[in-house]
């Protein structure tokens, strides 16, 4: 069996490996959601003000 065939077989086996690191992905997802909530809480009012100011300038109010 050639080296290329061996590498291809390892690659295919890795694609079909369903064991994954579930706790790690759950932790990453929860941390990302937490960061989004914190950033949104801090920057939300400022972004709303900027958006309202831009809409007022465009609409001429």
C-alpha positions as CSV (number, residue, x, y, z in Angstrom):
1,X,0.0,0.0,0.0
2,X,1.4,3.4,-1.0
3,X,1.9,6.3,1.3
4,X,-0.7,8.3,-0.6
5,X,-3.3,5.5,-0.1
6,X,-2.5,5.3,3.6
7,X,-2.9,9.1,4.0
8,X,-6.2,9.0,2.0
9,X,-7.6,6.2,4.2
10,X,-6.6,8.2,7.4
11,X,-8.3,11.3,6.0
12,X,-11.5,9.4,5.2
13,X,-11.6,7.8,8.6
14,X,-11.2,11.2,10.2
15,X,-14.1,12.6,8.3
16,X,-16.4,9.9,9.6
17,X,-15.3,10.1,13.2
18,X,-18.4,11.2,15.2
19,X,-16.8,11.2,18.6
20,X,-15.9,14.9,18.7
21,X,-15.3,17.0,21.8
22,X,-18.9,17.8,22.8
23,X,-18.1,19.5,26.2
24,X,-15.5,21.7,24.5
25,X,-18.0,22.9,21.8
26,X,-20.7,23.5,24.4
27,X,-18.2,25.6,26.4
28,X,-17.2,27.6,23.4
29,X,-20.8,28.2,22.4
30,X,-21.8,29.3,25.9
31,X,-18.7,31.6,26.2
32,X,-19.5,33.2,22.8
33,X,-23.1,33.8,23.7
34,X,-21.9,35.4,27.0
35,X,-19.5,37.7,25.2
36,X,-22.2,38.7,22.7
37,X,-24.6,39.5,25.6
38,X,-21.9,41.6,27.4
39,X,-20.8,43.5,24.3
40,X,-24.5,44.1,23.3
41,X,-25.3,45.3,26.8
42,X,-22.4,47.8,26.8
43,X,-22.5,49.0,23.2
44,X,-26.3,48.6,22.6
45,X,-27.4,52.1,23.7
46,X,-24.5,53.8,21.9
47,X,-25.3,51.9,18.7
48,X,-29.0,52.7,19.0
49,X,-28.2,56.4,19.3
50,X,-25.9,56.3,16.3
51,X,-28.6,54.5,14.3
52,X,-31.4,57.0,15.3
53,X,-29.1,59.9,14.5
54,X,-28.3,58.5,11.0
55,X,-32.0,57.9,10.3
56,X,-32.9,61.4,11.4
57,X,-30.3,62.9,9.1
58,X,-31.5,60.9,6.2
59,X,-35.2,61.6,6.7
60,X,-34.6,65.3,7.5
61,X,-36.3,65.3,10.8
